[in-house]
Amino acid sequence: MTPESHASTGTDTPLPGPPPGCPAHGLGPGGLHRLHESEDLAGLYEQLRKEHGPVAPVLLHDDVPIWIVLGHAENLHMVRSPTQFCRDSRIWTPLKDGLVKPDHPLMPHIAWQPIASHAEGDEHKRLRGAVQGAISTIDFRSLRRYINRSTQAIVNRFCEEGEADLVGQFAEHLPMAVMCEILGMPEEYNDRLVEAARDALKGTETAIASHSYVMDALSRLTTRRRAQPEEDLASYLITHPARLTDDEVREHLRLVLFAAYEATTNLLSNVLLTVLIDPRFRAQLNGGQMTVPEAVEQSLWNEPPFSTVFAYFAKQETELGGQRIRRGDGLLFAPLPANVDPRVRPDLKASMQGNRSHLAFGGGPHECPGQDIGRSIADVGVDALLMRLPDVELDCDEDELRWTASIASRHLVSLPVAFAPKPPQDVTETPNHNHVPAQRSDWQIGITQPQPVPVAAAQPQPAPAQHQPAPTQPQPAPVPPQAQPAAEEPARRKGVWQRFLSWWRGY
């Protein structure tokens, strides 16, 4: 797909655009759809699938042409074929021809940067090796314990109110608290940092200032750890044999922070929403038929944190999904339509338990290296919150929920819930929602059991002589069983499954 394929109408006078709701609304040169003008991207993806198959031509802002890959197999082939497709936008034909201006809204996503996600060959191995090496040092048992404690601290802020917004008060805070700990700057976590990250990702008028605020925090961290390394991801990046420069360390910290934060915030919101609105889902969860990790995977199939990822570029002329792809063409990796490809999911209502072949975390050489961090935050965070607030319910009609959508992702604006007010809890305790009384030693069910006969009363007395009546001796009163001190029973040791759950959850 080249710019020449989008010919002008042949008139000198620009025609007025069609009004919203008109069938032609959202169409550009050549009758191609403008993704950024669609109010229903999921519906548009299915329309494109019917019209063009698994790979379809579309337009970005300023009518820049690009392909969107809709098929599951085609997306996998693209990300797993580095000899045919790469992430280096410097070979993108529209960019080389000047069709993509420096102020293009998507340039922050597409512009080439000296980071692992855009590099190739030996440079990619060097940079990604440093990131993966740093992530491999994470102790996930300690991480789950920290996630649990962070969840308790965050829930303590609103548990006494009886109501909350689980997006603004929970899902947007927990990932940032955990990522600050992983990176090595827990002291930087606060509401201001959360707001700055959200603002920078939204691309508002203040996004540049918010991005600078986050980068200042990462720069301070890099300087401190260069002088005095500790046990955190920033230190391992600095001391890795790849010998990253301060700029490379800072840029990869930014990449890890923003990618993990945005993806995990969306994942937490989506899982909690599903639990709240789908009674079958929650019944399965409470009944033990579906664990929280399985619930998370189901959400990754239905609503991946990123709808599309910018972008891959053809290194040579090739064919994909029945379309002729020319050298320099751009292609959007699209997990959302790929995960509902009818060739892999003919029945969208069917459970996907045990199936991790979704594309929520990408694939190939650029597959997300921090996906286990996101899964851990969602697994432990949702589990701990439901333990603290077992009666939590949606506090509005489902059709009142609002989303902000872009080509890249769909973000739930708020998730209002109500629950019975709960007292704050010590963050070091195992999450629970009620006090369990001490076990009673005299507890019994059914008919009262015969009382044991005292030993003194049970012993036979010598028979008195016939010629002399036996003197009457006062008999000791029997001691009621409940008055006797109960023998201490040894504490029962947890079974294998209970010990495994405690280890997994970090208690």
C-alpha positions in Angstrom: 0.0 0.0 0.0 1.6 3.2 -1.1 0.5 6.8 -1.1 -0.1 6.7 -4.8 -3.0 4.2 -4.2 -5.0 7.0 -2.6 -5.8 9.2 -5.6 -7.5 12.6 -5.2 -11.1 13.1 -6.3 -9.9 15.1 -9.3 -11.6 18.3 -8.2 -9.9 21.5 -7.0 -12.7 22.4 -4.6 -12.6 20.4 -1.4 -15.9 18.7 -0.7 -17.5 19.0 2.7 -17.2 15.9 4.9 -20.2 13.7 5.5 -22.1 14.2 8.8 -21.7 11.7 11.6 -23.9 8.7 11.2 -23.7 8.9 7.4 -22.4 5.6 5.8 -19.6 7.6 4.3 -18.5 9.2 7.6 -15.0 8.1 8.5 -14.0 7.4 4.9 -10.9 9.0 3.3 -9.2 8.9 -0.1 -9.9 5.7 -2.0 -12.9 4.9 0.3 -10.6 3.7 3.1 -11.7 4.0 6.7 -10.1 6.5 9.1 -9.4 4.5 12.3 -9.2 7.6 14.4 -12.7 8.7 13.4 -14.4 5.5 14.3 -16.7 5.5 17.3 -16.9 1.7 17.3 -13.5 0.2 16.5 -14.4 -3.3 17.4 -17.4 -3.1 15.0 -15.2 -1.5 12.3 -12.6 -4.3 12.7 -15.3 -6.9 11.9 -16.5 -4.9 9.0 -13.0 -4.7 7.6 -12.5 -8.4 8.1 -15.6 -9.1 5.9 -14.5 -6.6 3.3 -10.8 -7.4 3.0 -10.0 -10.6 5.0 -7.3 -10.9 7.7 -5.3 -7.8 6.5 -7.0 -4.6 5.6 -5.9 -1.1 4.3 -6.9 1.8 6.6 -5.9 5.4 7.2 -4.4 7.2 10.3 -4.5 10.9 11.1 -3.7 13.1 8.1 -4.8 10.3 5.9 -1.5 8.4 6.3 -2.0 4.9 4.8 -1.3 1.8 6.9 -2.4 -1.9 7.0 -4.1 -3.3 10.1 -3.6 -7.0 10.7 -6.8 -8.6 11.9 -6.1 -12.3 11.7 -4.6 -14.3 14.6 -2.3 -16.4 12.4 -1.3 -13.3 10.3 -0.4 -11.3 13.4 1.7 -14.2 14.7 3.5 -14.6 11.4 4.3 -10.9 11.3 5.8 -10.6 14.8 7.7 -13.9 14.4 9.3 -13.0 11.1 12.1 -10.5 11.8 13.6 -11.0 8.4 10.4 -9.7 6.8 9.1 -7.2 9.3 10.7 -4.9 11.9 9.9 -2.1 14.3 12.3 0.5 12.7 10.0 3.3 11.4 12.9 4.9 9.6 12.1 2.6 6.6 8.4 3.6 6.6 7.6 5.0 3.1 5.1 7.7 4.2 7.6 9.0 6.7 10.4 9.1 4.1 8.1 10.8 1.7 7.2 13.5 4.1 3.5 12.5 4.6 4.1 12.1 8.4 4.8 15.4 9.9 6.9 15.9 13.1 3.7 17.0 15.0 1.7 14.0 13.9 -0.4 12.8 16.8 1.1 9.3 16.6 4.7 10.2 16.3 5.5 9.6 20.0 4.4 6.0 19.4 5.9 5.5 15.9 9.1 7.6 15.9 12.2 5.4 16.1 14.1 5.5 19.5 17.3 3.7 20.6 15.4 1.3 22.8 15.0 -2.5 22.7 11.5 -2.4 21.2 12.7 -0.6 18.1 16.2 -2.1 17.7 17.2 -5.1 15.5 20.0 -7.7 15.3 22.9 -7.5 17.7 21.7 -4.1 19.1 18.3 -5.6 20.0 20.0 -8.6 21.7 22.2 -6.2 23.8 19.4 -3.9 24.9 16.7 -6.6 25.4 19.2 -8.8 27.1 19.8 -6.1 29.7 16.1 -5.7 30.3 15.4 -9.4 30.5 18.4 -9.9 32.7 17.2 -7.2 35.1 13.6 -8.6 35.2 15.0 -12.2 35.8 16.4 -11.0 39.2 12.9 -10.3 40.5 11.9 -12.5 43.4 8.2 -13.1 42.5 7.3 -14.5 46.0 8.5 -11.2 47.6 6.8 -9.3 44.8 3.5 -11.0 45.5 3.9 -10.1 49.2 4.5 -6.5 48.3 1.5 -6.5 45.9 -0.7 -7.8 48.8 0.6 -5.1 51.2 0.1 -2.4 48.6 -3.4 -3.6 48.0 -4.2 -3.5 51.7 -2.8 0.0 52.0 -4.8 1.3 49.0 -8.1 -0.4 50.1 -7.5 1.1 53.6 -8.0 4.5 52.1 -11.6 3.9 51.1 -12.8 0.8 53.0 -14.6 2.8 55.7 -16.6 4.8 53.2 -18.7 1.9 51.8 -18.2 3.2 48.3 -15.4 3.7 45.8 -14.3 4.1 42.2 -12.2 1.0 41.6 -10.5 2.7 38.5 -9.5 6.0 40.0 -8.9 4.8 43.5 -7.5 1.3 42.9 -6.6 0.2 39.4 -4.7 3.3 38.6 -2.8 3.3 41.9 -1.8 -0.3 42.5 0.4 -0.8 39.3 2.2 2.5 40.0 2.9 1.6 43.6 4.3 -1.8 42.6 6.3 -0.5 39.6 8.0 2.2 41.8 9.1 -0.6 44.2 10.4 -2.8 41.3 12.3 0.1 39.7 13.8 1.2 43.0 12.0 4.4 43.8 9.2 3.6 46.2 9.5 7.1 47.8 8.4 8.6 44.5 5.0 6.9 44.5 2.2 9.4 45.2 -1.0 10.7 43.7 1.0 13.3 41.7 3.0 10.6 39.9 -0.1 8.6 39.1 -1.8 11.7 37.7 1.3 12.6 35.7 1.5 9.1 34.2 -2.2 9.1 33.2 -1.9 12.6 31.7 1.2 11.7 29.7 -0.5 8.7 28.2 -3.7 10.5 27.4 -1.8 13.1 25.2 -3.5 16.2 26.6 -2.3 19.7 26.4 -0.3 19.2 29.6 1.1 15.8 28.5 4.6 17.1 27.8 4.9 18.7 31.3 3.5 15.5 32.9 6.0 13.4 30.9 8.8 15.6 32.0 7.7 15.1 35.7 8.0 11.4 35.3 11.3 11.6 33.4 12.8 13.8 36.2 12.0 11.1 38.7 13.6 8.4 36.5 16.7 10.7 36.0 17.1 11.1 39.8 16.8 7.3 40.2 19.4 6.7 37.5 21.9 9.1 39.1 21.5 7.6 42.6 21.8 4.0 41.4 24.9 4.8 39.2 26.6 6.1 42.4 25.2 3.4 44.7 23.6 0.3 43.2 21.0 -1.6 45.2 18.7 -4.6 44.8 16.3 -3.2 42.2 15.7 -3.2 38.5 17.4 0.1 37.9 20.6 -1.1 39.5 20.6 -4.3 37.5 20.2 -2.4 34.3 23.1 -0.2 35.2 25.4 -3.0 36.3 24.5 -5.4 33.4 27.4 -6.5 31.2 25.6 -4.7 28.3 27.0 -1.5 29.8 24.0 0.7 29.1 24.5 4.5 29.2 22.6 6.7 31.5 20.3 7.7 28.6 19.7 4.1 27.7 18.9 3.2 31.3 16.5 6.1 31.7 14.7 5.4 28.4 14.3 1.7 29.2 13.0 2.6 32.7 10.5 4.9 31.0 9.5 2.1 28.6 9.0 -0.4 31.4 7.1 2.0 33.7 4.7 3.3 31.1 4.0 0.0 29.3 3.5 -1.9 32.5 1.4 0.8 34.1 -1.0 1.3 31.2 -1.4 -2.4 30.4 -1.9 -3.4 34.1 -4.3 -0.6 34.9 -6.5 -1.6 32.0 -6.2 -5.3 32.9 -7.2 -4.7 36.5 -10.2 -2.6 35.5 -11.3 -5.2 32.9 -11.1 -8.1 35.4 -12.9 -6.3 38.1 -15.7 -5.2 35.7 -16.2 -8.7 34.5 -16.4 -10.0 38.1 -19.0 -7.4 38.9 -21.3 -7.6 35.9 -21.2 -11.3 35.0 -22.9 -13.4 37.7 -21.8 -16.7 36.1 -18.2 -15.5 36.3 -18.4 -14.6 39.9 -20.2 -17.8 40.8 -17.4 -19.7 39.2 -14.8 -17.7 41.0 -16.4 -18.1 44.4 -17.3 -21.7 43.8 -13.7 -22.6 43.1 -14.2 -23.6 39.5 -12.3 -20.6 38.2 -9.2 -19.1 40.0 -8.3 -15.5 39.7 -5.3 -16.3 37.4 -7.8 -18.1 35.1 -10.1 -15.1 35.3 -7.2 -12.8 34.3 -6.4 -14.9 31.2 -10.1 -14.9 30.2 -10.0 -11.1 30.4 -6.8 -11.0 28.3 -8.6 -12.8 25.6 -11.8 -10.7 25.6 -10.3 -7.2 26.3 -6.5 -7.1 25.8 -4.9 -4.0 27.5 -3.7 -2.7 24.1 -6.0 -2.9 21.2 -3.3 -2.2 18.6 0.5 -1.7 18.8 2.3 0.8 16.6 3.9 -0.5 14.4 5.7 -3.0 12.2 7.3 -2.2 8.9 7.9 -4.4 5.8 11.6 -4.8 5.1 10.9 -6.4 1.7 8.0 -7.0 -0.7 6.0 -9.9 0.6 2.4 -11.2 1.0 0.4 -11.4 4.1 -3.2 -12.5 4.5 -3.8 -12.4 0.7 -2.6 -8.8 0.4 0.5 -7.6 -1.4 2.7 -5.8 1.1 5.4 -3.5 -0.4 8.7 -2.7 1.1 8.3 0.3 3.5 4.6 -0.3 4.2 3.5 0.0 7.8 1.4 -2.5 9.6 -0.5 -2.4 12.9 -0.2 -5.3 15.2 -3.8 -5.7 16.5 -4.4 -8.1 19.5 -8.1 -7.1 19.9 -9.4 -8.3 16.5 -6.9 -11.1 16.4 -8.2 -12.5 19.8 -11.7 -12.8 18.3 -10.6 -14.2 14.9 -13.5 -16.6 14.1 -10.8 -19.1 12.9 -9.5 -19.5 16.5 -12.7 -18.5 18.4 -15.8 -19.6 16.5 -17.8 -19.3 19.8 -16.9 -16.1 21.7 -19.0 -17.3 24.7 -16.9 -20.4 25.1 -14.5 -20.5 28.1 -10.8 -20.1 27.3 -9.6 -21.6 30.6 -6.1 -23.0 30.3 -5.5 -21.4 26.9 -2.7 -18.7 26.8 -2.4 -18.4 23.0 -4.0 -14.9 23.0 -1.9 -12.0 21.7 -2.3 -9.6 24.6 1.4 -9.5 25.3 2.6 -9.7 21.7 5.0 -12.4 20.4 8.2 -13.0 18.7 11.5 -11.1 19.5 9.5 -8.2 20.8 7.1 -10.1 23.1 6.5 -8.2 26.3 9.3 -9.2 28.8 7.3 -8.0 31.8 4.1 -9.9 31.3 4.5 -12.0 34.5 4.7 -8.8 36.5 1.4 -7.6 35.1 -0.2 -11.0 35.7 1.1 -11.0 39.3 -0.3 -7.6 40.0 -3.7 -8.6 38.6 -3.8 -12.0 40.2 -2.8 -10.9 43.8 -4.5 -7.5 43.6 -7.9 -8.7 42.5 -7.8 -11.7 44.9 -6.8 -9.5 47.9 -9.5 -6.9 47.1 -12.2 -9.5 46.8 -11.1 -10.9 50.2 -11.4 -7.5 51.8 -14.6 -6.5 50.1 -16.5 -9.8 49.4 -19.9 -8.0 49.1 -18.7 -5.4 46.6 -21.3 -4.6 43.9 -21.6 -2.3 40.9 -23.1 1.0 42.1 -24.6 2.1 38.8 -26.4 0.6 35.8 -24.1 -1.2 33.4 -25.1 1.0 30.5 -23.9 4.1 32.5 -20.3 3.0 32.4 -18.1 5.1 30.1 -14.9 4.4 28.2 -12.2 6.5 26.6 -11.1 4.8 23.4 -8.2 5.4 21.0 -6.6 3.3 18.3 -4.1 2.0 20.9 -6.4 1.1 23.8 -9.8 1.3 25.5 -9.8 2.6 29.1 -12.7 2.4 31.6 -13.3 5.9 32.9 -14.7 4.8 36.3 -16.1 1.8 38.1 -18.3 2.9 41.0 -19.0 0.2 43.6 -20.7 -0.1 47.0 -20.0 -2.4 49.9 -20.5 -2.6 53.6 -18.0 -0.3 55.3 -15.0 -2.2 56.6 -12.3 -1.2 59.2 -8.8 -0.6 58.0 -6.5 -3.7 58.2 -2.9 -4.1 59.1 -1.1 -4.3 55.7 1.1 -7.2 56.9 -1.9 -9.5 57.6 -3.4 -12.0 55.3 -6.4 -10.2 53.6 -9.7 -11.2 55.2 -13.2 -9.8 55.6 -14.3 -11.0 59.0 -12.9 -12.1 62.4 -12.9 -15.8 62.9 -13.6 -16.7 66.6 -11.3 -19.1 68.5 -12.4 -22.7 68.2 -14.5 -24.0 71.2 -13.2 -27.1 72.9 -16.7 -28.2 73.9 -18.4 -27.7 70.5 -20.5 -30.6 69.4 -23.3 -31.4 66.9 -26.2 -33.7 67.5 -27.1 -35.7 70.7 -25.2 -35.0 73.8 -22.5 -37.6 74.4 -22.5 -39.5 77.8 -20.4 -37.8 80.4 -17.3 -39.6 81.5 -17.5 -41.2 85.0 -14.9 -39.9 87.5 -12.2 -42.3 88.3 -12.8 -42.2 92.0 -16.5 -43.1 91.6 -15.7 -45.9 89.1 -13.5 -47.9 91.5 -15.4 -50.7 93.5 -15.6 -50.2 97.3 -14.8 -53.1 99.7 -17.9 -55.0 100.9 -18.8 -54.1 104.6 -18.9 -56.9 107.3 -22.2 -58.5 107.9 -22.1 -58.0 111.7 -21.3 -54.3 111.6 -22.8 -51.7 109.3 -20.3 -49.9 107.2 -19.8 -46.3 108.2 -21.2 -43.9 105.7 -18.4 -42.1 103.9 -19.1 -38.9 102.0 -18.6 -39.5 98.3 -16.7 -36.9 96.3 -19.0 -34.9 94.0 -18.4 -35.7 90.4 -16.6 -32.9 88.5 -18.5 -31.7 85.5 -16.5 -32.3 82.3 -16.6 -28.7 81.3 -14.9 -27.7 84.6 -11.9 -29.8 83.8 -9.1 -28.0 82.0 -9.2 -29.0 78.4 -6.1 -30.6 77.1 -4.4 -28.4 74.5 -4.6 -29.9 71.0 -1.6 -29.4 68.8 -2.1 -26.9 65.9 -3.1 -28.7 62.8 -0.5 -28.3 60.0 -1.8 -26.8 56.8 -2.3 -29.3 53.9 -0.1 -29.2 50.8 -2.7 -27.2 48.8 -3.1 -24.6 51.6 0.6 -24.2 51.9 0.9 -23.8 48.1 -1.7 -21.1 48.0 -0.1 -19.3 50.9 3.3 -19.4 49.1 1.7 -18.3 45.8 -0.1 -15.4 47.3 3.0 -14.3 49.2 1.5 -14.6 52.7 
